Amino acid sequence: MGIEPLSRRELFTGRAAAKPARIRPPGVSEASLAACTGCGACGERCPTGIIRLADGLPFVDFSRGECTFCGACEEACPQPVFEAKDVRRFPHVAAITDTCLARRNVACQSCGESCPEQAIRFRPRIGGPFLPEINEAKCTGCGACLSGCPVSAIAVKAMEAEVAHV
């Protein structure tokens, strides 16, 4: 436990690829993680099963589903790890990458259909399928679109300052 597997390329080149920063459950800050004992109660109580442990600390795996902001993880945690109460958004938003099917002239609206906040709209264009656009003010960063995308063309990015304070 705690050791992540290397890819074949990383093994043979002797270089481990930089791992992206892990997304913490809603209400958890990097500072509050010091109180985490790694008991896993938050992950066991998560109804969508997206909270996992790595190196004894909780993180969100959106490939498994979305966060409904139900608060079950916070209620299950016996330690003061969840600082913010009644959190309804993450400090990041979804971002469409270049591997998006619509950007490659294949009609797809899976992300928009899976977004509970209707933060993704589709802009018509001449000679091709509608292109997805994310309204950052509406996006809660819940991950529904990430798990709904058939080609994993959605990433997360930090919120811009003016959106973060809305």
VMD Tcl script that builds the backbone (N, CA, C; Angstrom):
set m [mol new atoms 498]
animate dup $m
set s [atomselect $m all]
$s set {name element resname resid chain x y z} {
  {N N MET 1 A 0.844 -1.179 0.000}
  {CA C MET 1 A 0.000 0.000 0.000}
  {C C MET 1 A 0.889 1.242 0.000}
  {N N GLY 2 A 0.506 2.274 -0.720}
  {CA C GLY 2 A 1.257 3.511 -0.740}
  {C C GLY 2 A 2.226 3.621 -1.897}
  {N N ILE 3 A 2.580 2.512 -2.534}
  {CA C ILE 3 A 3.486 2.550 -3.670}
  {C C ILE 3 A 2.665 2.403 -4.934}
  {N N GLU 4 A 2.793 3.387 -5.810}
  {CA C GLU 4 A 2.035 3.332 -7.047}
  {C C GLU 4 A 2.853 2.641 -8.118}
  {N N PRO 5 A 2.213 1.828 -8.947}
  {CA C PRO 5 A 2.950 1.107 -9.984}
  {C C PRO 5 A 3.495 2.057 -11.047}
  {N N LEU 6 A 4.630 1.692 -11.606}
  {CA C LEU 6 A 5.223 2.452 -12.698}
  {C C LEU 6 A 4.748 1.881 -14.021}
  {N N SER 7 A 4.687 2.736 -15.018}
  {CA C SER 7 A 4.395 2.241 -16.356}
  {C C SER 7 A 5.648 1.567 -16.890}
  {N N ARG 8 A 5.495 0.813 -17.921}
  {CA C ARG 8 A 6.638 0.137 -18.532}
  {C C ARG 8 A 7.678 1.164 -19.003}
  {N N ARG 9 A 7.190 2.235 -19.594}
  {CA C ARG 9 A 8.081 3.295 -20.065}
  {C C ARG 9 A 8.860 3.913 -18.904}
  {N N GLU 10 A 8.160 4.191 -17.813}
  {CA C GLU 10 A 8.832 4.767 -16.648}
  {C C GLU 10 A 9.898 3.816 -16.102}
  {N N LEU 11 A 9.598 2.542 -16.096}
  {CA C LEU 11 A 10.545 1.554 -15.595}
  {C C LEU 11 A 11.810 1.516 -16.442}
  {N N PHE 12 A 11.643 1.425 -17.763}
  {CA C PHE 12 A 12.804 1.259 -18.632}
  {C C PHE 12 A 13.589 2.546 -18.888}
  {N N THR 13 A 12.949 3.693 -18.777}
  {CA C THR 13 A 13.690 4.946 -18.960}
  {C C THR 13 A 14.276 5.454 -17.653}
  {N N GLY 14 A 13.809 4.890 -16.553}
  {CA C GLY 14 A 14.316 5.324 -15.253}
  {C C GLY 14 A 13.716 6.621 -14.779}
  {N N ARG 15 A 12.681 7.084 -15.463}
  {CA C ARG 15 A 12.041 8.340 -15.079}
  {C C ARG 15 A 10.574 8.092 -14.779}
  {N N ALA 16 A 10.175 8.517 -13.651}
  {CA C ALA 16 A 8.758 8.444 -13.316}
  {C C ALA 16 A 8.097 9.715 -13.817}
  {N N ALA 17 A 6.985 9.555 -14.511}
  {CA C ALA 17 A 6.248 10.723 -15.002}
  {C C ALA 17 A 5.690 11.497 -13.816}
  {N N ALA 18 A 5.604 12.790 -13.971}
  {CA C ALA 18 A 5.037 13.613 -12.905}
  {C C ALA 18 A 3.571 13.243 -12.732}
  {N N LYS 19 A 3.199 12.938 -11.526}
  {CA C LYS 19 A 1.819 12.559 -11.238}
  {C C LYS 19 A 0.996 13.826 -11.014}
  {N N PRO 20 A -0.196 13.879 -11.582}
  {CA C PRO 20 A -1.022 15.065 -11.365}
  {C C PRO 20 A -1.431 15.169 -9.898}
  {N N ALA 21 A -1.668 16.381 -9.452}
  {CA C ALA 21 A -2.110 16.590 -8.076}
  {C C ALA 21 A -3.447 15.894 -7.876}
  {N N ARG 22 A -3.603 15.278 -6.756}
  {CA C ARG 22 A -4.846 14.557 -6.467}
  {C C ARG 22 A -5.931 15.538 -6.025}
  {N N ILE 23 A -7.138 15.233 -6.420}
  {CA C ILE 23 A -8.286 16.046 -6.032}
  {C C ILE 23 A -8.812 15.482 -4.720}
  {N N ARG 24 A -8.919 16.322 -3.740}
  {CA C ARG 24 A -9.389 15.896 -2.422}
  {C C ARG 24 A -10.912 15.974 -2.360}
  {N N PRO 25 A -11.534 15.227 -1.449}
  {CA C PRO 25 A -12.994 15.297 -1.297}
  {C C PRO 25 A -13.444 16.720 -0.957}
  {N N PRO 26 A -14.696 17.055 -1.217}
  {CA C PRO 26 A -15.168 18.417 -0.950}
  {C C PRO 26 A -15.040 18.767 0.533}
  {N N GLY 27 A -14.489 19.948 0.807}
  {CA C GLY 27 A -14.322 20.403 2.178}
  {C C GLY 27 A -12.990 20.043 2.795}
  {N N VAL 28 A -12.158 19.292 2.071}
  {CA C VAL 28 A -10.849 18.883 2.581}
  {C C VAL 28 A -9.779 19.764 1.946}
  {N N SER 29 A -8.933 20.331 2.784}
  {CA C SER 29 A -7.820 21.133 2.275}
  {C C SER 29 A -6.529 20.347 2.479}
  {N N GLU 30 A -5.493 20.754 1.798}
  {CA C GLU 30 A -4.203 20.084 1.970}
  {C C GLU 30 A -3.737 20.215 3.421}
  {N N ALA 31 A -4.027 21.341 4.060}
  {CA C ALA 31 A -3.621 21.546 5.451}
  {C C ALA 31 A -4.375 20.619 6.404}
  {N N SER 32 A -5.653 20.392 6.149}
  {CA C SER 32 A -6.450 19.557 7.054}
  {C C SER 32 A -6.123 18.072 6.927}
  {N N LEU 33 A -5.402 17.694 5.885}
  {CA C LEU 33 A -5.048 16.283 5.697}
  {C C LEU 33 A -4.128 15.759 6.792}
  {N N ALA 34 A -3.459 16.648 7.509}
  {CA C ALA 34 A -2.578 16.214 8.598}
  {C C ALA 34 A -3.362 15.458 9.667}
  {N N ALA 35 A -4.652 15.748 9.795}
  {CA C ALA 35 A -5.487 15.077 10.788}
  {C C ALA 35 A -6.004 13.722 10.311}
  {N N CYS 36 A -5.818 13.410 9.037}
  {CA C CYS 36 A -6.341 12.161 8.471}
  {C C CYS 36 A -5.529 10.965 8.971}
  {N N THR 37 A -6.229 9.944 9.438}
  {CA C THR 37 A -5.577 8.721 9.910}
  {C C THR 37 A -5.542 7.640 8.837}
  {N N GLY 38 A -6.203 7.888 7.706}
  {CA C GLY 38 A -6.232 6.902 6.631}
  {C C GLY 38 A -7.152 5.733 6.917}
  {N N CYS 39 A -8.156 5.943 7.748}
  {CA C CYS 39 A -9.061 4.850 8.129}
  {C C CYS 39 A -9.951 4.395 6.974}
  {N N GLY 40 A -10.199 5.280 6.007}
  {CA C GLY 40 A -11.011 4.923 4.848}
  {C C GLY 40 A -12.508 5.004 5.055}
  {N N ALA 41 A -12.948 5.523 6.193}
  {CA C ALA 41 A -14.385 5.618 6.466}
  {C C ALA 41 A -15.096 6.486 5.435}
  {N N CYS 42 A -14.429 7.531 4.977}
  {CA C CYS 42 A -15.043 8.430 3.986}
  {C C CYS 42 A -15.334 7.677 2.689}
  {N N GLY 43 A -14.397 6.869 2.247}
  {CA C GLY 43 A -14.577 6.102 1.017}
  {C C GLY 43 A -15.639 5.030 1.142}
  {N N GLU 44 A -15.712 4.411 2.308}
  {CA C GLU 44 A -16.719 3.371 2.531}
  {C C GLU 44 A -18.125 3.939 2.501}
  {N N ARG 45 A -18.295 5.172 2.969}
  {CA C ARG 45 A -19.619 5.784 3.024}
  {C C ARG 45 A -20.021 6.518 1.759}
  {N N CYS 46 A -19.076 6.752 0.856}
  {CA C CYS 46 A -19.384 7.496 -0.368}
  {C C CYS 46 A -20.362 6.690 -1.226}
  {N N PRO 47 A -21.572 7.208 -1.471}
  {CA C PRO 47 A -22.567 6.438 -2.226}
  {C C PRO 47 A -22.204 6.207 -3.690}
  {N N THR 48 A -21.354 7.050 -4.248}
  {CA C THR 48 A -20.965 6.854 -5.646}
  {C C THR 48 A -19.623 6.146 -5.774}
  {N N GLY 49 A -18.950 5.885 -4.660}
  {CA C GLY 49 A -17.705 5.127 -4.666}
  {C C GLY 49 A -16.519 5.827 -5.292}
  {N N ILE 50 A -16.508 7.151 -5.268}
  {CA C ILE 50 A -15.417 7.873 -5.933}
  {C C ILE 50 A -14.261 8.226 -5.009}
  {N N ILE 51 A -14.434 8.056 -3.706}
  {CA C ILE 51 A -13.348 8.397 -2.781}
  {C C ILE 51 A -12.487 7.164 -2.549}
  {N N ARG 52 A -11.202 7.335 -2.817}
  {CA C ARG 52 A -10.229 6.259 -2.639}
  {C C ARG 52 A -9.080 6.777 -1.786}
  {N N LEU 53 A -8.217 5.872 -1.363}
  {CA C LEU 53 A -7.043 6.255 -0.587}
  {C C LEU 53 A -5.782 5.998 -1.387}
  {N N ALA 54 A -4.835 6.910 -1.291}
  {CA C ALA 54 A -3.497 6.734 -1.855}
  {C C ALA 54 A -2.530 7.312 -0.837}
  {N N ASP 55 A -1.543 6.563 -0.486}
  {CA C ASP 55 A -0.596 6.972 0.549}
  {C C ASP 55 A -1.321 7.300 1.848}
  {N N GLY 56 A -2.425 6.608 2.106}
  {CA C GLY 56 A -3.178 6.801 3.336}
  {C C GLY 56 A -4.017 8.056 3.384}
  {N N LEU 57 A -4.186 8.729 2.241}
  {CA C LEU 57 A -4.963 9.967 2.198}
  {C C LEU 57 A -6.075 9.858 1.164}
  {N N PRO 58 A -7.235 10.464 1.442}
  {CA C PRO 58 A -8.358 10.361 0.510}
  {C C PRO 58 A -8.187 11.248 -0.719}
  {N N PHE 59 A -8.633 10.721 -1.848}
  {CA C PHE 59 A -8.693 11.520 -3.072}
  {C C PHE 59 A -9.921 11.084 -3.848}
  {N N VAL 60 A -10.319 11.910 -4.800}
  {CA C VAL 60 A -11.511 11.649 -5.602}
  {C C VAL 60 A -11.094 11.091 -6.953}
  {N N ASP 61 A -11.714 9.981 -7.329}
  {CA C ASP 61 A -11.465 9.336 -8.618}
  {C C ASP 61 A -12.726 9.476 -9.467}
  {N N PHE 62 A -12.752 10.498 -10.317}
  {CA C PHE 62 A -13.938 10.769 -11.124}
  {C C PHE 62 A -14.169 9.743 -12.222}
  {N N SER 63 A -13.224 8.866 -12.486}
  {CA C SER 63 A -13.458 7.828 -13.491}
  {C C SER 63 A -14.502 6.835 -12.989}
  {N N ARG 64 A -14.754 6.835 -11.699}
  {CA C ARG 64 A -15.723 5.920 -11.103}
  {C C ARG 64 A -17.129 6.518 -11.032}
  {N N GLY 65 A -17.246 7.837 -11.156}
  {CA C GLY 65 A -18.553 8.469 -11.048}
  {C C GLY 65 A -18.415 9.934 -10.679}
  {N N GLU 66 A -19.479 10.480 -10.118}
  {CA C GLU 66 A -19.521 11.902 -9.789}
  {C C GLU 66 A -19.730 12.114 -8.299}
  {N N CYS 67 A -19.426 13.316 -7.850}
  {CA C CYS 67 A -19.693 13.701 -6.469}
  {C C CYS 67 A -21.068 14.368 -6.427}
  {N N THR 68 A -21.905 13.902 -5.512}
  {CA C THR 68 A -23.239 14.483 -5.376}
  {C C THR 68 A -23.300 15.505 -4.239}
  {N N PHE 69 A -22.166 15.737 -3.576}
  {CA C PHE 69 A -22.087 16.680 -2.461}
  {C C PHE 69 A -23.081 16.326 -1.356}
  {N N CYS 70 A -23.253 15.024 -1.125}
  {CA C CYS 70 A -24.220 14.553 -0.130}
  {C C CYS 70 A -23.734 14.729 1.303}
  {N N GLY 71 A -22.415 14.818 1.497}
  {CA C GLY 71 A -21.861 14.997 2.835}
  {C C GLY 71 A -21.635 13.711 3.605}
  {N N ALA 72 A -21.876 12.552 2.985}
  {CA C ALA 72 A -21.692 11.273 3.682}
  {C C ALA 72 A -20.241 11.068 4.104}
  {N N CYS 73 A -19.307 11.505 3.278}
  {CA C CYS 73 A -17.881 11.357 3.609}
  {C C CYS 73 A -17.533 12.175 4.850}
  {N N GLU 74 A -18.050 13.370 4.907}
  {CA C GLU 74 A -17.801 14.254 6.053}
  {C C GLU 74 A -18.389 13.666 7.331}
  {N N GLU 75 A -19.612 13.142 7.239}
  {CA C GLU 75 A -20.273 12.547 8.403}
  {C C GLU 75 A -19.532 11.313 8.904}
  {N N ALA 76 A -18.942 10.553 7.994}
  {CA C ALA 76 A -18.264 9.314 8.370}
  {C C ALA 76 A -16.892 9.540 8.981}
  {N N CYS 77 A -16.291 10.668 8.716}
  {CA C CYS 77 A -14.914 10.924 9.150}
  {C C CYS 77 A -14.856 11.208 10.655}
  {N N PRO 78 A -14.086 10.394 11.406}
  {CA C PRO 78 A -13.986 10.613 12.849}
  {C C PRO 78 A -12.996 11.718 13.232}
  {N N GLN 79 A -12.268 12.249 12.272}
  {CA C GLN 79 A -11.253 13.268 12.528}
  {C C GLN 79 A -11.687 14.608 11.914}
  {N N PRO 80 A -11.067 15.710 12.328}
  {CA C PRO 80 A -11.430 17.027 11.772}
  {C C PRO 80 A -10.751 17.296 10.425}
  {N N VAL 81 A -10.968 16.399 9.482}
  {CA C VAL 81 A -10.348 16.529 8.163}
  {C C VAL 81 A -11.178 17.432 7.257}
  {N N PHE 82 A -12.484 17.373 7.389}
  {CA C PHE 82 A -13.393 18.158 6.549}
  {C C PHE 82 A -13.618 19.512 7.220}
  {N N GLU 83 A -12.876 20.519 6.767}
  {CA C GLU 83 A -12.946 21.853 7.375}
  {C C GLU 83 A -14.220 22.588 6.994}
  {N N ALA 84 A -14.483 22.658 5.708}
  {CA C ALA 84 A -15.645 23.397 5.217}
  {C C ALA 84 A -16.882 22.507 5.292}
  {N N LYS 85 A -17.963 23.056 5.752}
  {CA C LYS 85 A -19.214 22.310 5.862}
  {C C LYS 85 A -20.146 22.701 4.720}
  {N N ASP 86 A -20.984 21.767 4.327}
  {CA C ASP 86 A -22.000 22.001 3.294}
  {C C ASP 86 A -21.391 22.557 2.002}
  {N N VAL 87 A -20.310 21.936 1.555}
  {CA C VAL 87 A -19.632 22.356 0.327}
  {C C VAL 87 A -20.452 21.915 -0.881}
  {N N ARG 88 A -20.630 22.799 -1.848}
  {CA C ARG 88 A -21.421 22.498 -3.041}
  {C C ARG 88 A -20.633 22.649 -4.329}
  {N N ARG 89 A -19.310 22.826 -4.213}
  {CA C ARG 89 A -18.480 22.888 -5.413}
  {C C ARG 89 A -17.033 22.623 -5.035}
  {N N PHE 90 A -16.291 22.150 -6.020}
  {CA C PHE 90 A -14.859 21.918 -5.861}
  {C C PHE 90 A -14.114 23.182 -6.290}
  {N N PRO 91 A -12.838 23.321 -5.903}
  {CA C PRO 91 A -12.067 24.493 -6.338}
  {C C PRO 91 A -11.478 24.317 -7.740}
  {N N HIS 92 A -12.144 23.564 -8.566}
  {CA C HIS 92 A -11.723 23.360 -9.955}
  {C C HIS 92 A -12.970 23.260 -10.827}
  {N N VAL 93 A -12.775 23.350 -12.117}
  {CA C VAL 93 A -13.862 23.203 -13.084}
  {C C VAL 93 A -13.412 22.254 -14.183}
  {N N ALA 94 A -14.364 21.774 -14.932}
  {CA C ALA 94 A -14.061 20.886 -16.057}
  {C C ALA 94 A -13.508 21.696 -17.223}
  {N N ALA 95 A -12.694 21.048 -18.028}
  {CA C ALA 95 A -12.125 21.677 -19.226}
  {C C ALA 95 A -12.101 20.642 -20.346}
  {N N ILE 96 A -12.572 21.029 -21.523}
  {CA C ILE 96 A -12.605 20.138 -22.683}
  {C C ILE 96 A -11.221 20.126 -23.334}
  {N N THR 97 A -10.688 18.945 -23.595}
  {CA C THR 97 A -9.370 18.838 -24.228}
  {C C THR 97 A -9.520 18.579 -25.729}
  {N N ASP 98 A -8.402 18.546 -26.422}
  {CA C ASP 98 A -8.410 18.365 -27.876}
  {C C ASP 98 A -8.823 16.971 -28.325}
  {N N THR 99 A -8.901 16.024 -27.417}
  {CA C THR 99 A -9.322 14.675 -27.812}
  {C C THR 99 A -10.842 14.532 -27.850}
  {N N CYS 100 A -11.562 15.610 -27.602}
  {CA C CYS 100 A -13.027 15.614 -27.642}
  {C C CYS 100 A -13.507 15.151 -29.015}
  {N N LEU 101 A -14.465 14.241 -29.021}
  {CA C LEU 101 A -14.985 13.714 -30.286}
  {C C LEU 101 A -15.580 14.810 -31.158}
  {N N ALA 102 A -16.323 15.732 -30.556}
  {CA C ALA 102 A -16.937 16.812 -31.337}
  {C C ALA 102 A -15.874 17.681 -32.005}
  {N N ARG 103 A -14.749 17.874 -31.347}
  {CA C ARG 103 A -13.657 18.643 -31.950}
  {C C ARG 103 A -12.982 17.871 -33.077}
  {N N ARG 104 A -13.245 16.587 -33.135}
  {CA C ARG 104 A -12.692 15.743 -34.202}
  {C C ARG 104 A -13.779 15.353 -35.215}
  {N N ASN 105 A -14.837 16.174 -35.253}
  {CA C ASN 105 A -15.948 16.022 -36.204}
  {C C ASN 105 A -16.771 14.756 -36.018}
  {N N VAL 106 A -16.894 14.301 -34.785}
  {CA C VAL 106 A -17.764 13.175 -34.460}
  {C C VAL 106 A -18.832 13.705 -33.510}
  {N N ALA 107 A -20.087 13.531 -33.868}
  {CA C ALA 107 A -21.172 14.046 -33.037}
  {C C ALA 107 A -21.218 13.304 -31.701}
  {N N CYS 108 A -21.125 14.056 -30.623}
  {CA C CYS 108 A -21.180 13.483 -29.281}
  {C C CYS 108 A -21.603 14.586 -28.322}
  {N N GLN 109 A -22.523 14.276 -27.439}
  {CA C GLN 109 A -22.942 15.231 -26.415}
  {C C GLN 109 A -23.047 14.547 -25.053}
  {N N SER 110 A -22.260 13.507 -24.854}
  {CA C SER 110 A -22.302 12.741 -23.608}
  {C C SER 110 A -22.028 13.600 -22.385}
  {N N CYS 111 A -21.078 14.511 -22.484}
  {CA C CYS 111 A -20.734 15.343 -21.332}
  {C C CYS 111 A -21.917 16.216 -20.920}
  {N N GLY 112 A -22.564 16.827 -21.889}
  {CA C GLY 112 A -23.702 17.689 -21.592}
  {C C GLY 112 A -24.880 16.926 -21.023}
  {N N GLU 113 A -25.081 15.718 -21.530}
  {CA C GLU 113 A -26.185 14.893 -21.038}
  {C C GLU 113 A -25.948 14.426 -19.608}
  {N N SER 114 A -24.700 14.304 -19.205}
  {CA C SER 114 A -24.403 13.815 -17.860}
  {C C SER 114 A -24.241 14.930 -16.832}
  {N N CYS 115 A -24.202 16.184 -17.253}
  {CA C CYS 115 A -23.973 17.307 -16.336}
  {C C CYS 115 A -25.251 17.670 -15.570}
  {N N PRO 116 A -25.270 17.470 -14.238}
  {CA C PRO 116 A -26.478 17.784 -13.470}
  {C C PRO 116 A -26.743 19.283 -13.334}
  {N N GLU 117 A -25.721 20.098 -13.541}
  {CA C GLU 117 A -25.864 21.552 -13.404}
  {C C GLU 117 A -26.157 22.243 -14.732}
  {N N GLN 118 A -26.184 21.497 -15.807}
  {CA C GLN 118 A -26.370 22.041 -17.154}
  {C C GLN 118 A -25.346 23.140 -17.437}
  {N N ALA 119 A -24.104 22.869 -17.024}
  {CA C ALA 119 A -23.021 23.831 -17.215}
  {C C ALA 119 A -22.369 23.691 -18.583}
  {N N ILE 120 A -22.756 22.671 -19.334}
  {CA C ILE 120 A -22.172 22.462 -20.659}
  {C C ILE 120 A -23.236 22.730 -21.709}
  {N N ARG 121 A -22.945 23.674 -22.583}
  {CA C ARG 121 A -23.859 23.945 -23.698}
  {C C ARG 121 A -23.113 23.623 -24.979}
  {N N PHE 122 A -23.849 23.482 -26.039}
  {CA C PHE 122 A -23.244 23.110 -27.316}
  {C C PHE 122 A -23.460 24.212 -28.334}
  {N N ARG 123 A -22.345 24.722 -28.845}
  {CA C ARG 123 A -22.357 25.817 -29.810}
  {C C ARG 123 A -22.401 25.232 -31.215}
  {N N PRO 124 A -23.398 25.635 -32.011}
  {CA C PRO 124 A -23.461 25.128 -33.384}
  {C C PRO 124 A -22.305 25.666 -34.225}
  {N N ARG 125 A -21.911 24.880 -35.179}
  {CA C ARG 125 A -20.894 25.344 -36.129}
  {C C ARG 125 A -21.241 24.799 -37.503}
  {N N ILE 126 A -20.832 25.519 -38.507}
  {CA C ILE 126 A -21.118 25.134 -39.881}
  {C C ILE 126 A -20.202 23.985 -40.280}
  {N N GLY 127 A -20.798 22.951 -40.843}
  {CA C GLY 127 A -20.018 21.842 -41.374}
  {C C GLY 127 A -19.501 20.850 -40.353}
  {N N GLY 128 A -20.024 20.871 -39.162}
  {CA C GLY 128 A -19.554 19.920 -38.163}
  {C C GLY 128 A -20.516 19.823 -37.001}
  {N N PRO 129 A -20.245 18.909 -36.093}
  {CA C PRO 129 A -21.132 18.759 -34.935}
  {C C PRO 129 A -21.000 19.942 -33.975}
  {N N PHE 130 A -21.984 20.091 -33.129}
  {CA C PHE 130 A -21.965 21.160 -32.137}
  {C C PHE 130 A -20.765 20.960 -31.214}
  {N N LEU 131 A -20.150 22.070 -30.802}
  {CA C LEU 131 A -18.977 22.012 -29.928}
  {C C LEU 131 A -19.356 22.324 -28.478}
  {N N PRO 132 A -18.861 21.532 -27.535}
  {CA C PRO 132 A -19.186 21.790 -26.129}
  {C C PRO 132 A -18.429 22.991 -25.577}
  {N N GLU 133 A -19.116 23.760 -24.745}
  {CA C GLU 133 A -18.514 24.887 -24.031}
  {C C GLU 133 A -18.950 24.790 -22.579}
  {N N ILE 134 A -18.024 25.015 -21.674}
  {CA C ILE 134 A -18.326 24.910 -20.250}
  {C C ILE 134 A -18.507 26.298 -19.651}
  {N N ASN 135 A -19.632 26.487 -18.978}
  {CA C ASN 135 A -19.897 27.715 -18.238}
  {C C ASN 135 A -19.259 27.534 -16.861}
  {N N GLU 136 A -18.101 28.148 -16.647}
  {CA C GLU 136 A -17.350 27.951 -15.411}
  {C C GLU 136 A -18.098 28.445 -14.178}
  {N N ALA 137 A -18.984 29.408 -14.347}
  {CA C ALA 137 A -19.754 29.906 -13.209}
  {C C ALA 137 A -20.772 28.873 -12.736}
  {N N LYS 138 A -21.260 28.035 -13.640}
  {CA C LYS 138 A -22.231 27.003 -13.281}
  {C C LYS 138 A -21.585 25.683 -12.878}
  {N N CYS 139 A -20.384 25.426 -13.374}
  {CA C CYS 139 A -19.705 24.149 -13.135}
  {C C CYS 139 A -19.317 24.017 -11.664}
  {N N THR 140 A -19.712 22.908 -11.043}
  {CA C THR 140 A -19.364 22.649 -9.644}
  {C C THR 140 A -18.140 21.755 -9.519}
  {N N GLY 141 A -17.637 21.254 -10.640}
  {CA C GLY 141 A -16.486 20.356 -10.606}
  {C C GLY 141 A -16.830 18.974 -10.096}
  {N N CYS 142 A -18.101 18.581 -10.179}
  {CA C CYS 142 A -18.576 17.318 -9.598}
  {C C CYS 142 A -18.036 16.072 -10.286}
  {N N GLY 143 A -17.579 16.202 -11.527}
  {CA C GLY 143 A -17.002 15.071 -12.235}
  {C C GLY 143 A -17.967 14.244 -13.052}
  {N N ALA 144 A -19.236 14.617 -13.096}
  {CA C ALA 144 A -20.203 13.834 -13.868}
  {C C ALA 144 A -19.814 13.764 -15.336}
  {N N CYS 145 A -19.321 14.852 -15.875}
  {CA C CYS 145 A -18.940 14.870 -17.288}
  {C C CYS 145 A -17.678 14.050 -17.536}
  {N N LEU 146 A -16.769 13.996 -16.571}
  {CA C LEU 146 A -15.542 13.213 -16.728}
  {C C LEU 146 A -15.862 11.736 -16.852}
  {N N SER 147 A -16.718 11.251 -15.969}
  {CA C SER 147 A -17.058 9.830 -16.023}
  {C C SER 147 A -17.982 9.523 -17.195}
  {N N GLY 148 A -18.678 10.536 -17.716}
  {CA C GLY 148 A -19.596 10.323 -18.829}
  {C C GLY 148 A -18.962 10.402 -20.200}
  {N N CYS 149 A -17.742 10.916 -20.288}
  {CA C CYS 149 A -17.081 11.084 -21.586}
  {C C CYS 149 A -16.504 9.755 -22.068}
  {N N PRO 150 A -16.891 9.305 -23.256}
  {CA C PRO 150 A -16.416 8.005 -23.745}
  {C C PRO 150 A -14.941 7.970 -24.123}
  {N N VAL 151 A -14.308 9.133 -24.312}
  {CA C VAL 151 A -12.893 9.157 -24.705}
  {C C VAL 151 A -12.017 9.901 -23.689}
  {N N SER 152 A -12.541 10.126 -22.506}
  {CA C SER 152 A -11.795 10.812 -21.436}
  {C C SER 152 A -11.194 12.131 -21.913}
  {N N ALA 153 A -12.009 12.913 -22.605}
  {CA C ALA 153 A -11.540 14.179 -23.176}
  {C C ALA 153 A -11.771 15.367 -22.259}
  {N N ILE 154 A -12.158 15.115 -21.022}
  {CA C ILE 154 A -12.404 16.210 -20.093}
  {C C ILE 154 A -11.411 16.112 -18.947}
  {N N ALA 155 A -10.799 17.235 -18.649}
  {CA C ALA 155 A -9.839 17.323 -17.547}
  {C C ALA 155 A -10.375 18.331 -16.542}
  {N N VAL 156 A -9.674 18.493 -15.454}
  {CA C VAL 156 A -10.056 19.521 -14.490}
  {C C VAL 156 A -8.949 20.562 -14.429}
  {N N LYS 157 A -9.348 21.796 -14.186}
  {CA C LYS 157 A -8.380 22.886 -14.041}
  {C C LYS 157 A -8.821 23.754 -12.879}
  {N N ALA 158 A -7.872 24.441 -12.301}
  {CA C ALA 158 A -8.172 25.325 -11.175}
  {C C ALA 158 A -9.111 26.428 -11.629}
  {N N MET 159 A -10.002 26.825 -10.731}
  {CA C MET 159 A -10.936 27.909 -11.043}
  {C C MET 159 A -10.207 29.225 -11.155}
  {N N GLU 160 A -10.716 30.075 -12.006}
  {CA C GLU 160 A -10.198 31.436 -12.074}
  {C C GLU 160 A -10.733 32.191 -10.867}
  {N N ALA 161 A -10.004 33.154 -10.388}
  {CA C ALA 161 A -10.316 33.838 -9.132}
  {C C ALA 161 A -11.735 34.384 -9.072}
  {N N GLU 162 A -12.205 35.027 -10.136}
  {CA C GLU 162 A -13.540 35.624 -10.084}
  {C C GLU 162 A -14.634 34.572 -10.045}
  {N N VAL 163 A -14.417 33.404 -10.632}
  {CA C VAL 163 A -15.406 32.328 -10.598}
  {C C VAL 163 A -15.415 31.676 -9.226}
  {N N ALA 164 A -14.254 31.541 -8.609}
  {CA C ALA 164 A -14.133 30.871 -7.323}
  {C C ALA 164 A -14.905 31.586 -6.218}
  {N N HIS 165 A -15.148 32.870 -6.370}
  {CA C HIS 165 A -15.833 33.629 -5.332}
  {C C HIS 165 A -17.308 33.838 -5.608}
  {N N VAL 166 A -17.844 33.202 -6.643}
  {CA C VAL 166 A -19.255 33.373 -6.982}
  {C C VAL 166 A -20.116 32.667 -5.971}
}
mol reanalyze $m
mol bondsrecalc $m
mol representation Tube
mol addrep $m
